[in-house]
């Protein structure tokens, strides 16, 4: 096992990383990505570790993988003898460490099972935990309600005991005919055996024979003029028909199967599991999550985790054909999974089984299509919200909004930030940060004038796109300050509006015009919600920038206070060591590459350690 530190801001560390990446082996194995706190955030596997791990630090990635990579500060790897061993190891490491990016990869549901307990007086239970207790387990049921309804039906059909602990006398269930009352009456083992056989047959897909038996009893009761009993049998038949609905898809061999399909789009994977029992499709379950590696490899990771958490196995598993880019081949996958689960695994190429797998794949694709259609609908709402906001402000075609917010603490490190929303959606590549240069103290109006001037002088000089609306954080004073620069100095007549906050610092009112007036907007309208999002986003962006500048200023001031350290040498030290903490931890000889003598180096280290109480 080996590891390295990843720090993209330090040239020396970058070189160290490149050297470490070059030492990765051309072997299969698992890698464990860590964040800056040493916490494992992602576990992956690879057929060739060197190629897979290096890919995280080169080339482009989708947004979700970029988010993962942005948090990687370190990694470890473990080699294995085969790709399949890596798959098993990956599953075990994920179960051990619960990395947060792998939690997204797997479905977090533990499905319910129906259980017949292994006791002298057995009972039916719903459980989400399968243990080796010699009980009979049936499932899993992706739909918990269906499991509850099935148990409820079986309780009416077969009067096993209901109590956790046998009472001293019969209870209500006995009087309802739903308990055989072993608490008060002797029960032969043969009675239990008969009921358990019938329940097992029912749960294994033999509901037809149970239904036929109920029909016979109903007719017999009706002929004997026992109409209440006949009605009870009829209700039980209706309950069976409701719960065990016939499906169009059946296979004549009457095997229990789990059929898997998957689809990927825009960095997301959807997995569909179709449950076939006694040759009939009885249930299906779908889940969607971000994925970060090879699509088929991550699909196989999902399957290994699924059967680790849901150990009740069918007789056969059907899988789709591996993608041509997969590091694993179909026959290899089927053989390995078959040996691991002790279940027949088939990757059908043609015929009815292939058609059922194709149906699972299509259902998985449908889940993603629906997901992205909902996103598109939200985007359409954003466009409509921007359009309605434009109408309220008298703007014919409101597409581009630029919003500003200032941030300082008692006038220190004043900064401003600008965010851009296009068609009601944030356009992050257009965001800008400003360090305020010409304002002394906490002067919000002066800051607004400076930033508006700098922003739109540059826009005019470069011929960049002008906004349709400018949003400032504040009321009449901030609006007037912005209008003063735009109209009087730059000859720009862009509408400016202000967002006024209430005592709880939430968006309360919209002001616009010259002079500024309150613009009535319904609090529950999409346009008001859009304004809240804009104000929250620009405030977040400004505060983040201000914290960065304040932290940097504190570092610079500590170094500037040391005799012999000027601006040039301060920047040299920060560039070489990367942080104040690293400078403080350095030894005197570590300063030699910078041309700093032992005396000054000792002064620097002593001053920093004294400042933090380290000796």
C-alpha positions as CSV (number, residue, x, y, z in Angstrom):
1,X,0.0,0.0,0.0
2,X,1.3,3.5,-0.8
3,X,0.0,7.0,-0.7
4,X,0.8,10.6,-1.8
5,X,-0.3,14.1,-1.0
6,X,-2.0,16.1,-3.7
7,X,-1.7,19.9,-3.5
8,X,-2.2,21.6,-6.8
9,X,-1.2,25.0,-5.5
10,X,2.4,23.9,-4.8
11,X,4.8,23.4,-7.7
12,X,7.1,21.1,-5.6
13,X,4.1,18.9,-4.6
14,X,2.9,18.8,-8.2
15,X,6.2,17.4,-9.2
16,X,6.1,14.9,-6.3
17,X,2.6,13.8,-7.5
18,X,3.8,13.2,-11.0
19,X,6.6,11.1,-9.7
20,X,4.3,9.0,-7.5
21,X,1.8,8.5,-10.4
22,X,4.7,7.2,-12.5
23,X,5.3,4.5,-9.8
24,X,1.7,3.1,-9.9
25,X,1.8,-0.6,-11.0
26,X,0.3,-2.0,-14.2
27,X,-1.8,-4.4,-12.1
28,X,-5.4,-4.7,-11.0
29,X,-6.5,-3.5,-7.6
30,X,-8.4,-0.9,-5.5
31,X,-7.7,2.7,-4.8
32,X,-9.0,4.7,-1.8
33,X,-9.4,8.5,-2.4
34,X,-9.1,10.7,0.7
35,X,-9.9,14.3,1.4
36,X,-7.7,16.9,3.2
37,X,-8.7,15.5,6.6
38,X,-7.7,11.9,5.7
39,X,-11.2,10.7,5.4
40,X,-11.9,8.1,2.7
41,X,-14.4,9.6,0.3
42,X,-14.4,7.2,-2.6
43,X,-13.3,3.6,-3.2
44,X,-12.8,2.3,-6.8
45,X,-11.2,-0.6,-8.6
46,X,-9.2,-0.9,-11.7
47,X,-7.9,-3.5,-14.1
48,X,-4.8,-1.4,-14.5
49,X,-4.2,0.9,-11.4
50,X,-1.8,3.2,-13.1
51,X,-4.1,4.1,-16.0
52,X,-7.3,4.5,-13.8
53,X,-5.8,6.6,-11.0
54,X,-3.8,8.8,-13.3
55,X,-7.0,9.6,-15.2
56,X,-8.4,11.5,-12.2
57,X,-5.6,14.1,-12.5
58,X,-5.5,14.5,-16.3
59,X,-8.0,15.4,-18.9
60,X,-11.6,16.7,-18.5
61,X,-14.4,15.3,-16.4
62,X,-18.1,15.8,-16.1
63,X,-19.4,18.1,-13.3
64,X,-20.0,15.3,-10.8
65,X,-16.6,13.7,-11.2
66,X,-15.0,17.2,-11.0
67,X,-16.7,17.6,-7.6
68,X,-15.1,14.3,-6.4
69,X,-11.7,15.2,-7.8
70,X,-11.8,18.7,-6.2
71,X,-11.9,17.0,-2.8
72,X,-9.1,14.5,-3.3
73,X,-6.1,15.3,-1.2
74,X,-4.5,11.9,-0.9
75,X,-5.0,8.3,-2.0
76,X,-3.9,4.7,-1.2
77,X,-4.0,1.6,-3.4
78,X,-4.1,-2.1,-2.8
79,X,-3.0,-4.5,-5.6
80,X,-4.8,-7.8,-6.3
81,X,-4.1,-10.8,-8.5
82,X,-7.2,-10.3,-10.7
83,X,-9.9,-7.9,-11.7
84,X,-12.5,-10.0,-10.0
85,X,-10.6,-10.0,-6.7
86,X,-10.5,-6.2,-7.0
87,X,-14.3,-6.2,-7.4
88,X,-14.8,-8.3,-4.2
89,X,-12.2,-6.1,-2.3
90,X,-13.9,-3.0,-3.5
91,X,-17.2,-4.2,-2.1
92,X,-15.7,-5.1,1.3
93,X,-13.9,-1.7,1.5
94,X,-17.1,0.2,0.7
95,X,-18.9,-1.7,3.5
96,X,-16.1,-1.0,5.9
97,X,-15.5,2.7,5.2
98,X,-18.9,3.9,3.8
99,X,-17.3,6.5,1.6
100,X,-19.8,9.3,0.9
101,X,-19.3,9.2,-2.9
102,X,-19.8,5.4,-2.9
103,X,-23.0,5.8,-0.8
104,X,-24.3,7.7,-3.9
105,X,-23.3,4.8,-6.1
106,X,-25.3,2.2,-4.3
107,X,-29.0,2.0,-3.5
108,X,-29.3,2.6,0.2
109,X,-32.5,0.6,0.6
110,X,-32.7,-2.6,2.6
111,X,-35.7,-4.4,1.2
112,X,-38.2,-6.2,3.4
113,X,-38.7,-10.0,3.5
114,X,-41.5,-12.2,4.7
115,X,-40.2,-14.7,7.2
116,X,-41.5,-17.9,8.7
117,X,-39.8,-18.3,12.0
118,X,-38.1,-21.6,13.0
119,X,-39.8,-22.1,16.4
120,X,-42.0,-24.7,18.1
121,X,-45.0,-22.5,17.3
122,X,-43.9,-20.6,14.1
123,X,-45.2,-17.2,13.1
124,X,-45.1,-14.9,10.0
125,X,-43.0,-11.7,10.3
126,X,-41.8,-8.8,8.1
127,X,-38.1,-8.3,8.5
128,X,-35.3,-6.3,6.7
129,X,-32.6,-8.5,8.2
130,X,-31.7,-11.9,6.9
131,X,-29.8,-14.1,9.4
132,X,-28.8,-17.7,9.6
133,X,-31.5,-18.8,12.0
134,X,-33.0,-21.7,10.0
135,X,-36.1,-19.6,9.3
136,X,-37.6,-19.4,5.8
137,X,-37.2,-16.0,4.0
138,X,-39.2,-14.9,1.0
139,X,-38.3,-11.7,-1.0
140,X,-36.9,-9.2,-1.2
141,X,-40.0,-7.0,-1.8
142,X,-39.0,-3.7,-3.3
143,X,-42.5,-2.4,-2.4
144,X,-42.8,-2.5,1.4
145,X,-46.6,-1.9,1.2
146,X,-46.9,-5.0,-1.0
147,X,-45.0,-7.1,1.6
148,X,-47.3,-5.8,4.3
149,X,-50.4,-6.6,2.3
150,X,-49.2,-10.0,1.4
151,X,-48.5,-10.9,5.0
152,X,-51.9,-9.5,6.0
153,X,-53.6,-11.8,3.4
154,X,-51.5,-14.8,4.6
155,X,-52.5,-14.1,8.2
156,X,-56.2,-14.4,7.1
157,X,-55.6,-17.6,5.2
158,X,-53.3,-19.5,7.6
159,X,-53.8,-19.1,11.4
160,X,-50.2,-19.2,12.7
161,X,-49.6,-17.5,16.0
162,X,-49.4,-13.7,16.1
163,X,-48.0,-13.1,19.6
164,X,-44.3,-12.6,20.2
165,X,-44.7,-14.3,23.6
166,X,-47.5,-16.8,24.2
167,X,-50.2,-15.3,26.5
168,X,-52.1,-17.1,29.2
169,X,-55.4,-17.2,27.2
170,X,-56.7,-16.8,23.7
171,X,-56.7,-13.4,22.2
172,X,-58.8,-11.5,19.6
173,X,-56.9,-13.2,16.7
174,X,-58.3,-16.6,17.8
175,X,-61.8,-15.2,17.7
176,X,-61.2,-13.8,14.2
177,X,-60.1,-17.2,13.0
178,X,-56.5,-15.9,12.4
179,X,-54.7,-17.8,15.1
180,X,-54.6,-21.5,16.0
181,X,-54.2,-20.5,19.7
182,X,-51.3,-22.7,20.8
183,X,-51.4,-20.8,24.1
184,X,-54.6,-22.8,25.1
185,X,-54.9,-25.7,22.7
186,X,-52.5,-28.4,21.7
187,X,-51.3,-28.2,18.1
188,X,-49.9,-31.1,16.1
189,X,-46.7,-30.6,14.2
190,X,-48.4,-31.9,11.1
191,X,-50.8,-28.9,11.2
192,X,-47.9,-26.5,11.2
193,X,-46.1,-28.4,8.5
194,X,-49.2,-28.3,6.3
195,X,-49.7,-24.5,6.8
196,X,-46.0,-23.8,6.2
197,X,-46.1,-25.9,3.0
198,X,-49.0,-24.0,1.7
199,X,-47.5,-20.6,2.7
200,X,-44.2,-21.5,1.0
201,X,-46.1,-22.6,-2.2
202,X,-48.0,-19.4,-2.2
203,X,-44.9,-17.1,-1.7
204,X,-43.0,-19.1,-4.4
205,X,-45.6,-18.2,-7.0
206,X,-48.2,-20.9,-6.4
207,X,-51.0,-18.6,-5.7
208,X,-53.1,-20.2,-8.5
209,X,-53.5,-23.5,-6.6
210,X,-54.3,-21.6,-3.4
211,X,-56.9,-19.6,-5.3
212,X,-58.5,-22.7,-6.7
213,X,-58.7,-24.3,-3.3
214,X,-60.5,-21.1,-2.0
215,X,-62.9,-21.2,-4.9
216,X,-63.7,-24.9,-4.0
217,X,-64.3,-23.9,-0.4
218,X,-66.4,-20.9,-1.4
219,X,-68.7,-23.1,-3.6
220,X,-68.9,-25.7,-0.9
221,X,-69.9,-23.1,1.7
222,X,-72.5,-21.6,-0.6
223,X,-74.1,-25.0,-1.3
224,X,-74.3,-25.6,2.5
225,X,-76.0,-22.1,2.8
226,X,-73.0,-20.8,4.9
227,X,-73.1,-17.5,3.1
228,X,-71.0,-15.6,5.6
229,X,-68.2,-18.1,5.2
230,X,-68.6,-18.1,1.4
231,X,-68.3,-14.3,1.5
232,X,-65.1,-14.6,3.5
233,X,-63.6,-17.0,0.9
234,X,-64.6,-14.6,-1.9
235,X,-62.9,-11.7,-0.1
236,X,-59.8,-13.7,0.2
237,X,-59.9,-14.6,-3.5
238,X,-60.3,-10.9,-4.4
239,X,-57.3,-10.1,-2.1
240,X,-55.1,-12.6,-3.9
241,X,-56.1,-11.1,-7.3
242,X,-55.3,-7.6,-6.1
243,X,-51.9,-8.4,-4.6
244,X,-50.7,-11.0,-7.1
245,X,-51.6,-9.3,-10.3
246,X,-50.9,-11.3,-13.4
247,X,-48.1,-9.9,-15.6
248,X,-47.8,-10.0,-19.3
249,X,-44.3,-11.3,-19.2
250,X,-43.8,-15.0,-18.3
251,X,-41.3,-17.8,-18.9
252,X,-42.5,-21.4,-19.1
253,X,-39.6,-22.8,-17.0
254,X,-41.1,-21.2,-13.8
255,X,-37.7,-20.2,-12.4
256,X,-37.1,-17.4,-9.9
257,X,-35.0,-14.7,-11.6
258,X,-33.6,-11.2,-10.9
259,X,-33.2,-9.3,-14.2
260,X,-30.9,-6.3,-14.3
261,X,-30.7,-3.4,-16.8
262,X,-28.9,-0.1,-16.6
263,X,-28.6,3.2,-18.5
264,X,-26.3,6.2,-18.2
265,X,-26.6,9.8,-19.2
266,X,-25.1,13.1,-18.1
267,X,-23.0,11.5,-15.3
268,X,-25.9,9.6,-13.8
269,X,-26.6,5.8,-13.8
270,X,-30.0,4.3,-13.5
271,X,-30.4,0.6,-12.6
272,X,-33.6,-1.3,-13.0
273,X,-34.2,-4.7,-11.2
274,X,-37.1,-6.8,-12.4
275,X,-38.2,-9.7,-10.1
276,X,-39.5,-12.8,-11.8
277,X,-40.9,-15.5,-9.5
278,X,-42.0,-18.9,-10.9
279,X,-41.6,-17.5,-14.3
280,X,-43.8,-14.5,-13.8
281,X,-42.8,-10.9,-13.5
282,X,-44.2,-9.8,-10.2
283,X,-42.3,-6.6,-9.2
284,X,-39.6,-4.1,-10.3
285,X,-37.4,-1.6,-8.6
286,X,-35.4,1.3,-10.0
287,X,-32.8,3.6,-8.6
288,X,-30.6,6.4,-10.0
289,X,-27.3,7.8,-8.7
290,X,-24.1,9.6,-9.9
291,X,-21.3,7.4,-11.1
292,X,-17.6,8.1,-11.4
293,X,-15.8,5.3,-13.2
294,X,-16.4,2.9,-16.1
295,X,-20.1,2.5,-16.6
296,X,-20.2,-1.4,-16.6
297,X,-17.7,-1.7,-13.8
298,X,-19.8,0.7,-11.6
299,X,-22.9,-1.3,-12.6
300,X,-21.1,-4.5,-11.4
301,X,-20.1,-2.7,-8.2
302,X,-23.8,-2.0,-7.6
303,X,-24.7,-5.6,-8.1
304,X,-22.1,-6.9,-5.6
305,X,-23.3,-4.4,-3.0
306,X,-26.9,-5.2,-3.7
307,X,-26.4,-8.9,-3.0
308,X,-24.2,-8.2,0.0
309,X,-27.2,-6.2,1.6
310,X,-30.0,-8.5,0.2
311,X,-28.7,-12.0,0.5
312,X,-31.9,-13.9,-0.5
313,X,-30.9,-15.2,-3.9
314,X,-33.0,-16.3,-6.9
315,X,-32.2,-19.3,-9.0
316,X,-30.9,-17.2,-11.9
317,X,-29.6,-13.7,-12.6
318,X,-29.9,-12.1,-16.1
319,X,-27.5,-9.3,-17.0
320,X,-27.1,-7.0,-20.0
321,X,-24.1,-7.4,-22.4
322,X,-21.1,-5.5,-21.1
323,X,-20.3,-2.2,-22.9
324,X,-17.4,-2.5,-25.3
325,X,-15.3,-0.1,-23.2
326,X,-15.7,-2.3,-20.1
327,X,-12.5,-3.8,-18.5
328,X,-14.5,-7.0,-17.9
329,X,-15.9,-9.3,-20.6
330,X,-19.3,-11.0,-20.5
331,X,-18.1,-14.6,-20.0
332,X,-15.6,-13.5,-17.4
333,X,-18.3,-11.6,-15.4
334,X,-20.8,-14.5,-15.6
335,X,-18.3,-17.1,-14.4
336,X,-17.0,-15.0,-11.5
337,X,-20.4,-13.8,-10.3
338,X,-21.7,-17.4,-10.5
339,X,-18.8,-18.7,-8.4
340,X,-19.2,-15.9,-5.9
341,X,-23.0,-16.1,-5.4
342,X,-23.4,-19.9,-6.3
343,X,-26.3,-18.8,-8.6
344,X,-26.6,-19.3,-12.4
345,X,-25.7,-16.0,-14.1
346,X,-26.7,-15.5,-17.7
347,X,-25.9,-12.7,-20.2
348,X,-28.4,-13.6,-23.0
349,X,-27.5,-12.6,-26.5
350,X,-30.9,-13.4,-28.2
351,X,-34.3,-14.9,-27.6
352,X,-36.9,-14.1,-24.9
353,X,-34.5,-13.7,-22.1
354,X,-32.6,-11.1,-24.1
355,X,-35.9,-9.3,-24.7
356,X,-36.6,-9.2,-20.9
357,X,-33.1,-7.8,-20.2
358,X,-33.8,-5.2,-23.0
359,X,-37.0,-4.3,-21.2
360,X,-35.1,-3.7,-17.9
361,X,-32.6,-1.5,-19.8
362,X,-35.5,0.4,-21.4
363,X,-37.1,0.9,-18.0
364,X,-33.7,2.2,-16.6
365,X,-33.5,4.6,-19.5
366,X,-37.1,5.8,-18.8
367,X,-36.0,6.7,-15.2
368,X,-33.2,8.9,-16.5
369,X,-35.5,10.5,-19.2
370,X,-38.0,11.4,-16.6
371,X,-35.3,12.8,-14.3
372,X,-33.9,15.1,-17.0
373,X,-37.4,16.1,-18.2
374,X,-38.2,17.3,-14.7
375,X,-34.9,19.3,-14.8
376,X,-35.8,20.8,-18.1
377,X,-39.2,21.7,-16.7
378,X,-37.5,23.5,-13.8
379,X,-35.3,25.3,-16.4
380,X,-38.4,26.3,-18.3
381,X,-39.9,27.7,-15.1
382,X,-36.7,29.7,-14.6
383,X,-37.1,31.2,-18.1
384,X,-40.8,32.1,-17.4
385,X,-39.8,33.6,-14.0
386,X,-37.2,35.8,-15.6
387,X,-39.7,36.8,-18.3
388,X,-42.4,37.7,-15.7
389,X,-39.8,39.6,-13.6
390,X,-39.0,41.6,-16.8
391,X,-42.7,42.4,-17.3
392,X,-43.0,43.6,-13.7
393,X,-40.0,46.0,-14.2
394,X,-41.1,47.1,-17.7
395,X,-38.2,45.2,-19.5
396,X,-39.3,43.6,-22.8
397,X,-36.7,40.8,-23.0
398,X,-35.0,40.1,-19.7
399,X,-32.4,37.4,-20.2
400,X,-29.1,38.5,-18.5
401,X,-29.1,39.7,-14.9
402,X,-25.9,40.8,-13.1
403,X,-26.1,41.1,-9.3
404,X,-23.6,42.7,-6.9
405,X,-23.0,42.3,-3.2
406,X,-20.3,43.9,-0.9
407,X,-18.7,42.3,2.1
408,X,-16.4,43.6,4.8
409,X,-16.0,43.4,8.6
410,X,-15.8,46.9,10.1
411,X,-14.3,48.1,6.9
412,X,-11.4,45.6,6.8
413,X,-10.6,43.7,3.6
414,X,-13.6,45.2,1.6
415,X,-14.5,43.1,-1.4
416,X,-17.4,42.9,-3.8
417,X,-18.7,40.1,-6.0
418,X,-20.9,39.8,-9.1
419,X,-22.9,36.8,-10.2
420,X,-24.7,36.4,-13.5
421,X,-28.1,34.7,-14.1
422,X,-29.0,33.9,-17.7
423,X,-32.6,32.9,-18.5
424,X,-33.1,32.5,-14.7
425,X,-30.2,30.1,-14.2
426,X,-26.7,30.8,-12.7
427,X,-23.9,31.3,-15.3
428,X,-20.9,30.6,-13.1
429,X,-18.2,31.1,-15.7
430,X,-19.3,34.7,-15.8
431,X,-19.0,35.4,-12.1
432,X,-16.4,38.1,-11.1
433,X,-14.6,39.1,-7.8
434,X,-13.4,42.6,-6.9
435,X,-11.0,43.7,-4.2
436,X,-12.0,47.3,-3.3
437,X,-9.1,49.7,-3.7
438,X,-10.3,53.3,-3.4
439,X,-12.6,53.1,-0.4
440,X,-11.6,53.6,3.3
441,X,-13.7,52.2,6.0
442,X,-17.2,50.6,5.8
443,X,-18.6,52.8,3.0
444,X,-21.2,50.6,1.2
445,X,-22.2,53.4,-1.3
446,X,-18.6,54.2,-2.1
447,X,-17.9,50.5,-2.7
448,X,-20.9,50.2,-5.0
449,X,-19.7,53.2,-7.1
450,X,-16.2,51.8,-7.4
451,X,-17.3,48.3,-8.4
452,X,-20.0,49.5,-10.9
453,X,-17.5,51.9,-12.5
454,X,-14.8,49.2,-12.8
455,X,-17.2,46.5,-14.1
456,X,-18.9,48.6,-16.8
457,X,-15.8,50.6,-17.9
458,X,-14.3,47.2,-18.7
459,X,-17.4,45.9,-20.4
460,X,-17.5,49.0,-22.7
461,X,-13.7,48.8,-23.4
462,X,-13.9,45.1,-24.3
463,X,-17.2,45.3,-26.1
464,X,-18.6,42.5,-23.8
465,X,-22.3,41.8,-23.4
466,X,-24.3,44.3,-21.3
467,X,-26.9,43.0,-18.8
468,X,-30.6,43.6,-19.2
469,X,-30.9,44.2,-15.5
470,X,-28.5,45.1,-12.7
471,X,-29.4,43.9,-9.1
472,X,-27.8,45.5,-6.1
473,X,-28.0,44.3,-2.5
474,X,-29.8,47.2,-0.7
475,X,-32.4,49.9,-1.1
476,X,-32.5,53.5,-2.4
477,X,-29.0,54.5,-1.5
478,X,-27.3,51.5,-3.3
479,X,-29.6,51.9,-6.3
480,X,-28.8,55.7,-6.6
481,X,-25.1,55.0,-6.2
482,X,-25.1,52.6,-9.1
483,X,-27.3,54.8,-11.3
484,X,-25.0,57.8,-10.6
485,X,-22.0,55.9,-12.2
486,X,-23.9,54.3,-15.0
487,X,-25.9,57.3,-16.2
488,X,-23.7,60.3,-15.3
489,X,-20.2,58.8,-16.0
490,X,-20.7,56.0,-18.4
491,X,-23.8,57.2,-20.3
492,X,-25.4,53.7,-19.7
493,X,-29.2,53.5,-19.0
494,X,-29.5,49.9,-17.7
495,X,-32.4,49.3,-15.3
496,X,-31.1,48.9,-11.7
497,X,-33.2,47.3,-8.9
498,X,-32.4,46.7,-5.3
499,X,-33.2,43.8,-3.0
500,X,-34.2,44.9,0.5
501,X,-33.9,42.4,3.3
502,X,-36.0,42.1,6.4
503,X,-34.9,41.9,10.0
504,X,-34.1,38.2,9.5
505,X,-31.8,39.0,6.6
506,X,-34.2,37.5,4.0
507,X,-35.3,39.0,0.7
508,X,-38.3,41.2,1.6
509,X,-38.9,43.7,-1.2
510,X,-37.9,44.7,-4.7
511,X,-37.2,48.4,-5.4
512,X,-36.6,49.9,-8.9
513,X,-37.0,53.1,-10.8
514,X,-35.7,56.7,-10.6
515,X,-36.4,57.6,-7.9
516,X,-36.6,54.0,-6.6
517,X,-40.0,52.7,-5.6
518,X,-41.2,49.4,-4.3
519,X,-42.3,47.0,-7.0
520,X,-45.2,44.8,-5.8
521,X,-44.4,41.0,-6.3
522,X,-46.3,38.1,-4.7
523,X,-44.2,36.3,-2.2
524,X,-45.2,32.9,-3.6
525,X,-44.5,33.8,-7.2
526,X,-41.7,32.2,-9.3
527,X,-40.2,35.6,-10.0
528,X,-39.9,36.4,-6.2
529,X,-38.3,33.0,-5.7
530,X,-35.8,33.8,-8.5
531,X,-34.8,37.0,-6.8
532,X,-34.3,35.1,-3.5
533,X,-32.0,32.7,-5.3
534,X,-30.0,35.6,-6.9
535,X,-29.6,37.4,-3.6
536,X,-28.6,34.1,-1.7
537,X,-26.1,33.2,-4.5
538,X,-24.3,36.6,-4.7
539,X,-24.2,36.8,-0.9
540,X,-22.6,33.4,-0.7
541,X,-20.1,34.2,-3.4
542,X,-19.1,37.5,-1.8
543,X,-18.8,36.1,1.7
544,X,-16.6,33.2,0.4
545,X,-14.3,35.7,-1.4
546,X,-14.1,37.9,1.7
547,X,-13.1,35.0,3.9
548,X,-10.3,34.0,1.5
549,X,-9.0,37.6,1.4
550,X,-9.2,37.9,5.2
551,X,-7.3,34.7,5.7
552,X,-4.7,35.7,3.1
553,X,-4.3,39.2,4.8
554,X,-3.7,37.6,8.2
555,X,-1.0,35.4,6.7
556,X,0.7,38.4,5.0
557,X,0.5,40.5,8.1
558,X,2.2,37.9,10.2
559,X,5.1,37.6,7.7
560,X,5.3,41.4,7.2
561,X,5.8,41.8,11.0
562,X,9.1,39.9,10.8
563,X,12.2,42.1,10.4
564,X,13.9,41.4,7.1
565,X,10.7,40.2,5.3
566,X,9.4,42.5,2.6
567,X,6.7,41.9,0.0
568,X,9.0,40.1,-2.5
569,X,10.4,37.7,0.1
570,X,7.0,37.2,1.6
571,X,5.6,36.1,-1.8
572,X,8.6,33.9,-2.3
573,X,8.1,32.1,1.0
574,X,4.4,31.5,0.4
575,X,5.0,30.2,-3.1
576,X,7.7,27.8,-2.0
577,X,6.1,26.4,1.2
578,X,2.5,26.8,0.2
579,X,1.1,28.0,3.6
580,X,2.0,29.7,6.8
581,X,1.7,26.4,8.7
582,X,4.3,24.8,6.4
583,X,6.7,27.7,7.0
584,X,6.2,27.4,10.7
585,X,6.9,23.7,10.6
586,X,10.1,24.0,8.4
587,X,13.6,23.6,9.6
588,X,16.3,26.2,9.2
589,X,18.0,24.3,6.3
590,X,14.7,24.2,4.4
591,X,15.1,27.9,3.7
592,X,18.5,27.5,1.9
593,X,16.9,27.0,-1.6
594,X,15.4,30.5,-1.3
595,X,18.8,32.1,-0.5
596,X,17.7,32.9,3.1
597,X,20.6,32.5,5.6
598,X,20.4,30.6,8.8
599,X,20.0,33.7,11.0
600,X,17.0,35.1,9.1
601,X,15.5,31.6,8.8
602,X,15.8,31.1,12.5
603,X,14.1,34.5,13.1
604,X,11.2,33.6,10.8
605,X,10.6,30.2,12.4
606,X,10.9,31.6,16.0
607,X,8.5,34.5,15.3
608,X,5.8,32.2,13.8
609,X,6.1,29.6,16.5
610,X,6.0,32.3,19.2
611,X,2.9,33.8,17.6
612,X,1.1,30.4,17.9
613,X,2.5,29.4,21.2
614,X,4.7,26.6,19.7
615,X,8.2,26.1,21.2
